[in-house]
């Protein structure tokens, strides 16, 4: 049984005017007396007399008395107008009445209006509606948000049953997400899962930023290159339906509106193209970036592996001993090989800083190594040694990461090869699930390099569109961008989970 609050607060506030014994205010006061005694038939009679004499404050109380007397249909008739005029008590009781009649789609917007005003019981009901799918689609993320608002509401709820119901449903939400859907990285009780700003990378000319402002996604710091002449944004549902596909001219700040979208959560998709007539190239796709809309606001959900990644990434050592270790050659990373040193020096010619040198090596790898899809699909990953990868010009991610680390070390930049789990082709692009969030299985490799007095993240494999398929080198452009050069930890965690780098003893 869901407890409801009996609204009596406004009945106690009396008008300041002086009226005669038989005036409307006396009928109103008599109605209050019967209402507080829960003698609703008499309360209704006196409130009606007051209303007939022009005392408008009595009208919503007639509806409320009818509701508590058990006549929801009569209550609705009296409550509709004061609710439309903004009377919060009338709005809440109207929502209760529609709920009793199981007209949930009509009840929901009234609960929403009162919930937005801070009413804990309305917030509780909205949570239960989204949890059960009453009057709307089931949406556990929105249910969680409203339940947490109700629990944290300073006015609170006096019903232990409702509080127990919230805690039970929140725990079920946590279990459901851990087993079937987007993973809550903490217990939902008091957790913060959202952010309003995300930066894709720190690469100077591709430091794209996404901001959640009201119901808009604001996209700025777009690259000035011709491949960004046009931008397309869309939303994808959990069932892979596409919504709100919108194309914008590039090279400017973009406001992408979700105002007309139903409350819920969506995967944000970002594409780019040189012209409207060409194929748009995916930049943020799949289930990388989850955004949820709730009323007049939106927010981005943080990756469930972000805290894990930050613990490992944040533990990177920067002392001299560790940095010297990551400059050394090894059997897998032959940074002291004369041919490797000569190649590295040619690549970085003209670069003025370690950051520019790292960019030059990243670009060379993206342009000159092809991803070996034949090897990937065969399960025999072929040549992944540094010399073998450079000579054959193809490899899987292991080869890319080894070549990157070796060339960086050959010019004195501390670098490491990192192994981890990445979403995408090798993971069936399922998004983060209970399995892959907790997996210790590695399916990908990338790099970290120490430049500008900090460790930066580099995934050259994913910044290249070169492909070796069916025994042939593609005519891909090679370097396709810098989303994964100096990637921000927040965006990188959307599709990468760090497991470990080689030589963990140097951490």
C-alpha positions in Angstrom: 0.0 0.0 0.0 1.5 3.3 -1.1 1.0 6.0 1.6 -0.2 9.4 0.6 -0.1 12.7 2.4 -3.4 14.2 3.6 -3.2 17.9 2.5 -4.4 20.1 5.3 -1.8 22.8 5.5 -3.6 25.4 3.4 -6.8 24.8 5.4 -5.3 26.2 8.6 -4.3 29.5 7.0 -7.2 31.8 7.5 -8.0 35.0 5.6 -7.4 38.3 7.5 -10.7 40.0 6.6 -13.5 40.2 9.1 -16.8 38.6 7.9 -20.3 38.4 9.4 -21.5 35.2 11.2 -23.3 33.9 8.1 -20.7 34.9 5.6 -18.7 32.8 3.2 -15.7 32.7 5.5 -17.8 31.1 8.2 -18.9 28.4 5.9 -15.2 28.0 4.9 -14.1 27.7 8.5 -16.9 25.2 9.2 -15.7 23.2 6.2 -12.2 23.2 7.6 -13.5 21.9 10.9 -15.3 19.0 9.3 -12.4 18.3 6.9 -9.8 18.0 9.8 -12.2 15.6 11.5 -12.3 13.6 8.2 -16.1 14.2 8.0 -15.8 14.8 4.3 -19.6 14.9 3.3 -20.2 17.8 5.7 -16.9 19.4 4.7 -18.0 19.3 1.0 -21.4 20.8 1.9 -19.9 23.8 3.7 -17.1 24.4 1.1 -19.7 24.4 -1.6 -21.7 27.1 0.3 -18.6 29.2 0.6 -17.8 28.7 -3.1 -21.3 29.7 -4.1 -20.8 33.0 -2.2 -17.7 33.7 -4.2 -15.0 32.4 -1.8 -12.8 30.8 -4.5 -10.3 29.4 -2.0 -12.9 26.7 -1.2 -13.0 25.3 -4.7 -9.8 23.1 -4.6 -10.8 22.0 -1.1 -14.1 20.6 -2.5 -12.1 18.5 -4.9 -9.7 17.4 -2.1 -12.6 16.4 0.2 -14.2 14.5 -2.6 -11.0 12.6 -3.2 -10.5 11.6 0.4 -14.2 10.7 0.6 -13.4 8.1 -2.2 -14.9 9.8 -5.2 -12.0 10.4 -7.6 -14.2 11.2 -10.6 -16.0 14.1 -8.6 -12.6 15.2 -7.3 -11.2 15.5 -10.8 -14.1 17.7 -11.9 -13.4 20.2 -9.1 -9.6 20.0 -9.1 -8.9 20.5 -12.8 -9.3 24.3 -13.0 -7.3 25.2 -9.8 -4.6 22.7 -10.9 -4.3 24.4 -14.2 -4.0 27.7 -12.4 -1.0 26.4 -10.5 -2.4 25.3 -7.1 0.1 22.7 -6.0 -2.2 20.9 -3.6 -4.8 20.7 -6.3 -2.2 19.3 -8.7 -1.1 16.7 -6.3 -4.6 15.5 -5.4 -5.6 15.5 -9.1 -2.6 13.2 -9.8 -3.7 11.0 -6.9 -7.2 10.8 -8.4 -6.1 9.9 -11.9 -3.8 7.3 -10.3 -6.7 5.7 -8.4 -8.6 5.5 -11.7 -5.5 3.9 -13.3 -5.3 6.7 -15.8 -1.5 6.8 -15.3 -0.7 8.8 -18.4 -2.9 11.6 -17.1 -1.5 11.4 -13.6 2.1 11.5 -14.6 2.3 15.2 -15.8 0.6 16.4 -12.6 3.0 14.4 -10.4 5.8 16.0 -12.5 4.6 19.5 -12.0 4.4 19.1 -8.2 7.7 17.1 -8.1 9.4 20.0 -9.8 8.2 22.2 -7.0 9.9 20.0 -4.4 7.1 17.8 -3.2 8.6 14.6 -1.9 5.5 12.4 -2.4 5.3 13.5 -6.0 8.9 12.7 -6.5 8.3 9.3 -5.0 5.4 8.6 -7.3 7.4 9.6 -10.4 10.2 7.2 -9.4 7.6 4.4 -9.1 6.0 5.3 -12.4 9.3 5.1 -14.3 10.3 2.0 -12.3 7.1 0.1 -13.2 6.4 1.7 -16.6 3.1 3.2 -15.5 2.0 5.9 -17.9 5.4 5.9 -19.6 8.1 3.6 -20.7 10.2 1.9 -18.0 13.3 3.9 -17.4 15.4 2.8 -14.4 17.8 5.7 -14.6 15.1 8.2 -14.4 13.4 6.2 -11.6 16.6 6.3 -9.7 17.0 10.0 -10.0 13.4 10.7 -8.7 13.7 8.2 -5.9 17.0 9.9 -4.8 15.3 13.3 -4.9 12.5 12.0 -2.7 15.0 10.5 -0.2 17.1 13.6 0.0 14.1 16.0 0.1 14.5 18.2 3.2 10.7 18.1 3.7 10.9 14.3 3.6 8.2 11.7 3.7 6.5 10.5 6.9 5.7 7.1 5.5 8.2 4.3 6.4 6.5 2.1 3.9 7.3 4.5 1.0 10.9 4.9 2.2 11.3 1.1 2.4 9.8 0.8 -1.1 12.3 3.3 -2.5 15.2 1.4 -1.0 13.9 -1.9 -2.3 13.5 -0.5 -5.8 16.9 1.2 -5.8 18.6 -2.0 -4.8 16.8 -3.8 -7.6 17.8 -1.1 -10.1 21.4 -1.6 -9.0 21.1 -5.4 -9.5 19.4 -5.0 -12.8 22.0 -2.7 -14.2 24.8 -4.9 -12.9 23.4 -7.9 -14.7 21.8 -6.6 -17.9 22.5 -3.0 -18.7 24.5 0.1 -18.0 26.6 -0.5 -14.9 26.2 1.7 -11.9 29.8 2.2 -10.8 28.8 2.6 -7.2 25.8 1.8 -5.1 23.1 4.2 -6.2 22.5 5.4 -2.6 24.0 8.9 -2.7 26.1 8.2 -5.8 26.8 10.8 -8.5 26.9 9.2 -11.9 26.6 12.3 -14.2 28.7 15.1 -15.5 27.8 18.2 -17.5 31.0 18.7 -19.4 33.2 16.3 -21.4 36.3 17.1 -23.3 37.3 14.6 -26.0 41.0 15.1 -26.0 43.7 17.7 -25.1 45.2 17.8 -28.6 45.2 21.6 -29.3 43.4 21.6 -32.6 40.9 18.9 -31.8 40.0 19.6 -28.1 36.3 19.1 -28.8 34.1 19.8 -25.8 30.5 18.7 -25.1 28.4 20.5 -22.5 25.0 19.7 -21.2 23.1 23.1 -20.8 19.4 22.9 -20.1 18.1 20.5 -22.7 20.9 21.3 -25.2 24.1 19.5 -26.0 26.6 22.4 -26.7 29.4 21.3 -29.0 32.4 23.6 -29.4 36.1 23.7 -30.1 35.4 21.9 -33.3 38.5 21.3 -35.6 39.0 23.8 -38.5 39.9 21.0 -41.0 37.7 20.4 -44.1 36.7 17.0 -42.7 34.6 19.0 -40.2 32.8 21.2 -42.7 29.5 19.5 -41.6 28.5 17.8 -38.4 25.7 15.4 -37.8 24.3 14.6 -34.4 21.7 11.9 -33.5 20.4 9.9 -30.6 20.2 6.1 -30.5 17.9 4.3 -28.1 18.8 1.2 -26.1 17.1 -0.8 -28.9 19.2 0.9 -31.6 16.5 3.2 -33.0 17.8 6.5 -34.3 16.2 9.8 -33.2 16.6 13.5 -33.8 19.1 13.2 -36.7 20.3 16.8 -37.3 23.0 18.2 -39.6 24.8 21.5 -38.8 27.5 23.5 -40.6 30.8 22.8 -38.9 33.5 25.1 -37.5 31.2 26.8 -35.1 29.5 26.3 -31.7 26.5 23.9 -32.1 23.4 23.7 -29.9 21.7 20.4 -30.3 18.3 20.4 -28.7 16.7 17.5 -26.9 13.8 19.6 -25.7 11.2 17.7 -27.7 12.5 14.3 -26.7 10.7 12.2 -24.1 12.5 11.7 -20.8 14.8 8.8 -21.0 18.4 7.9 -21.8 20.0 7.8 -25.3 23.4 7.1 -26.8 24.7 10.3 -28.5 26.2 9.9 -32.0 28.6 12.4 -33.6 29.5 12.3 -37.3 31.5 14.6 -39.6 31.9 15.2 -43.3 33.4 17.5 -45.9 30.1 18.1 -47.6 26.4 17.1 -47.1 26.6 14.8 -50.1 29.4 12.7 -48.9 29.3 9.8 -46.4 29.5 11.1 -42.8 32.4 9.5 -40.8 31.6 8.4 -37.3 33.5 10.2 -34.5 31.5 9.2 -31.4 29.4 6.2 -32.2 27.9 3.0 -30.8 27.3 3.0 -27.0 30.2 5.2 -26.0 28.4 8.3 -24.8 25.2 8.0 -22.8 23.0 11.0 -22.2 19.8 11.2 -20.2 17.0 13.7 -20.3 14.9 14.5 -17.3 12.4 17.4 -17.7 14.3 20.6 -18.5 17.8 19.2 -18.1 20.1 16.7 -19.6 23.4 15.2 -18.3 26.1 12.8 -19.5 26.6 9.6 -17.7 30.2 8.8 -16.6 31.8 5.6 -17.7 31.4 2.8 -15.2 35.1 2.0 -15.6 36.3 5.6 -15.1 37.1 5.2 -11.4 39.0 2.0 -12.1 41.0 3.7 -14.9 41.8 6.7 -12.8 43.2 4.5 -10.0 45.6 2.9 -12.4 46.4 5.9 -14.6 46.7 8.2 -11.5 49.3 5.8 -10.1 51.7 6.4 -12.9 55.1 7.3 -11.5 57.0 10.4 -12.7 60.2 10.1 -10.7 63.5 9.8 -12.5 63.9 6.1 -11.9 60.6 5.2 -13.4 61.0 7.5 -16.4 64.4 6.1 -17.1 62.9 2.6 -17.0 60.4 3.6 -19.7 63.1 4.9 -22.0 65.0 1.6 -22.0 65.0 -0.8 -25.0 63.8 -4.4 -24.4 63.4 -7.5 -26.4 59.8 -6.5 -27.4 60.7 -2.8 -27.8 64.1 -2.6 -29.6 64.5 1.2 -29.2 68.3 0.9 -29.5 68.2 -0.7 -33.0 70.1 1.5 -35.4 67.3 1.3 -38.1 64.7 2.2 -35.5 66.7 5.2 -34.2 67.3 6.4 -37.8 63.6 6.0 -38.7 62.5 7.9 -35.5 64.9 10.7 -36.3 63.5 11.1 -39.8 59.9 11.1 -38.5 60.5 13.9 -35.9 62.5 16.2 -38.2 61.4 19.7 -37.6 59.5 19.0 -34.4 60.4 21.5 -31.7 59.1 19.8 -28.5 58.5 16.3 -27.1 54.8 16.9 -27.6 55.3 17.7 -31.3 57.6 14.7 -31.6 55.0 12.4 -30.1 52.4 13.8 -32.5 54.8 13.2 -35.4 55.3 9.5 -34.4 51.6 9.0 -33.8 50.8 10.4 -37.3 53.5 8.3 -39.0 52.1 5.1 -37.4 48.5 6.0 -38.4 49.6 6.7 -41.9 52.0 3.9 -42.5 50.6 0.9 -40.7 47.5 -1.0 -41.8 45.2 -2.9 -39.5 45.4 -6.6 -40.4 41.7 -7.6 -40.5 42.6 -10.9 -42.1 44.8 -11.8 -39.1 42.2 -10.6 -36.7 39.3 -12.6 -38.1 41.5 -15.7 -38.5 42.5 -15.7 -34.8 46.1 -15.9 -35.8 47.3 -12.3 -35.2 50.4 -12.7 -37.4 53.3 -10.4 -37.2 53.3 -8.1 -34.1 57.1 -7.6 -33.6 58.3 -4.1 -34.1 60.6 -4.8 -37.1 58.1 -7.2 -38.6 55.2 -4.7 -38.3 57.3 -1.9 -39.9 58.5 -4.1 -42.7 55.1 -5.7 -43.5 53.3 -2.4 -42.9 50.4 -4.3 -41.2 49.5 -5.7 -37.8 46.8 -5.8 -35.1 46.7 -3.4 -32.2 49.6 -5.2 -30.4 51.9 -4.2 -33.3 50.7 -0.6 -33.4 51.3 -0.2 -29.7 54.8 -1.8 -29.8 55.9 0.4 -32.7 54.6 3.5 -31.0 56.4 2.7 -27.7 59.6 1.8 -29.5 59.8 4.9 -31.7 59.1 7.1 -28.7 61.7 5.5 -26.6 64.2 5.7 -29.5 64.1 9.5 -29.2 64.2 9.5 -25.4 60.5 9.9 -24.6 59.3 7.6 -21.8 56.6 5.4 -23.2 54.8 2.2 -22.3 52.5 -0.3 -24.0 49.2 -0.6 -22.1 46.8 -3.6 -22.3 43.1 -3.4 -21.6 39.6 -4.1 -22.7 38.0 -1.9 -25.4 34.5 -1.8 -26.8 34.0 -2.2 -30.5 34.3 -5.0 -33.0 36.1 -7.4 -30.7 33.5 -6.9 -28.0 30.4 -7.0 -30.2 29.9 -3.3 -29.3 27.5 -4.2 -26.5 28.4 -1.2 -24.4 29.5 -1.7 -20.8 27.9 -4.8 -19.2 28.4 -6.7 -16.0 30.8 -9.0 -17.8 33.1 -6.5 -19.5 33.2 -4.0 -16.6 34.6 -6.6 -14.4 36.7 -8.5 -16.9 40.4 -9.1 -16.6 40.5 -10.2 -20.2 42.6 -8.1 -22.6 41.4 -7.5 -26.1 43.3 -4.4 -27.1 46.6 -2.5 -26.7 47.6 1.2 -26.7 50.2 3.6 -25.3 51.0 6.1 -22.7 53.8 8.6 -23.1 55.4 11.1 -20.8 55.5 14.6 -22.4 55.0 18.1 -21.1 55.7 16.7 -17.6 52.6 14.4 -17.7 51.5 11.0 -19.0 49.3 11.2 -22.0 47.1 8.5 -23.5 47.6 7.5 -27.2 45.7 4.9 -29.2 47.1 5.1 -32.7 45.2 2.0 -33.8 41.8 3.8 -33.4 43.1 7.0 -34.9 43.8 5.3 -38.2 41.4 4.0 -40.9 44.0 2.0 -42.8 42.8 -1.5 -43.3 44.3 -4.7 -44.8 41.5 -6.9 -46.0 41.3 -9.9 -48.3 45.0 -9.7 -48.9 45.0 -6.1 -50.0 46.0 -2.7 -48.5 43.0 -0.3 -48.5 43.1 3.2 -49.9 42.2 4.6 -46.5 43.4 8.1 -45.5 45.5 6.7 -42.7 45.3 9.4 -40.0 41.6 10.2 -39.5 41.9 12.5 -36.5 43.1 12.9 -32.9 40.3 11.7 -30.8 42.7 9.2 -29.2 45.8 11.3 -29.0 46.2 12.9 -25.6 42.7 11.6 -24.9 40.9 12.9 -21.8 40.5 10.1 -19.2 36.8 10.7 -19.0 36.2 10.2 -22.7 38.8 7.4 -23.0 37.0 5.4 -20.3 33.8 5.5 -22.4 35.3 2.7 -24.5 38.6 1.6 -22.9 39.3 -0.2 -19.6 42.9 -0.2 -18.4 44.2 -3.5 -17.2 47.9 -3.1 -17.0 51.0 -1.8 -18.7 54.1 -3.9 -19.2 56.5 -3.8 -16.2 54.1 -2.9 -13.5 57.0 -2.7 -11.1 57.8 0.7 -12.6 54.5 2.1 -11.6 
